[in-house]
Amino acid sequence: MTTGQVMRNTLVVLVTLGLAYIVLLSYRVVIGLLIAIVLASALRPIVMRLQRLRIPQGLAIVLVYGLVGIISVLMIAAVVPPMVNQFATYLQNEDRLANRLILAQGYVERFLEQITGNDIDVGVEPDAIRQEVARVVGQFRRTAPTLVSDVGEFIGDFVLVLVMGVYWISARDRGVGYLSQFVPLSRRERVRVIIEEIEVGLGSYLRGLVLVSLIVGGLSFIILALLRVPNAAAIGFVYGLSTAIPIIGGFIGVATSTFLALIASPINAVTVLIVTTALQQFENYVLSPRIMSRSVEFDPLLVIVFVSAGFALNGITGALLSIPVAGTVAILLKHLVFEPRIEKVVPVRVEGGVLLTPTDNAEAAQRLPDE
């Protein structure tokens, strides 16, 4: 290896490390950009459909993203205030919350005794429940002032995602043309195909995910409202949002929704548990197979690995982005690694049959005649 090659390789390594360090420092912006790209991939077909109706691209983008923003604000405004009021009530009177949990424990014990016929003792003393509730409420009171800044950061990130998504859709064709200039002319069409396939996969995945969450959350709200369960809108919102997390989201939604109902009443908790469990089965065996059939599919074990890794890296946001990122990597491997290897393999006729061999090794063998 010459001195020039060593210097060039060293420079490439240093530049790569520098870019990785910059990404780590600005990971929130990178996460926001990923969310914006996924959202733009889901909304781009709608924008293109409006353009076919002779609506200018700029106006179509404003209409679509404006509708998304309005719907998001209305949903949050309908769900968050009741939840905040309920938790504020418990923060002002922690004994009431402790008494409700003690009552719920007794109800669960009696319910299990009726089913099993045996004496059931959960083993948690009322004083221990009161002490734990006092500790949690006290900690929440200390951290409550920081929630204002957290809400401000969330709103800022949400607006930033919308803005980046708008620019991504409007400058998409120019960006694809710019990226294709980094590869030889003979491979530029493959770059366009890869980007198109990634966009289609990301868009169909997000649209299917949102549709499943809306259907499940809406059904949960309607059923619980008909059964007169308090805070049905908040419970339905939490359950629908939780189901967006692949594989484990349904279990998280059932547990969280049941706990929210348990604070109000043990009977409500049992009702919510039955309803959300039934909806989880409906989602797993009816909705998801039909709606998500066009999305990127993985083995369930790989999905759990991807979701766990995403959750460990960046919490709920990382878990939601794990499957789109994994799907993008799978598409890149398909076009850049697997398909080129298949293209190099040619069938050759050998004694006793046909042998698949790389092109380099096929020169010495007799090729199959063209049919």
PyMOL commands that set and color helices and strands:
alter all, ss='L'
color gray80, all
select helices_A, chain A and resi 3-25+27-52+57-92+94-116+126-143+145-170+172-180+185-226+232-242+249-264+266-294+300-343+359-361
alter helices_A, ss='H'
color red, helices_A
select strands_A, chain A and resi 345-350+353-358+366-367
alter strands_A, ss='S'
color yellow, strands_A
deselect
rebuild
show_as cartoon
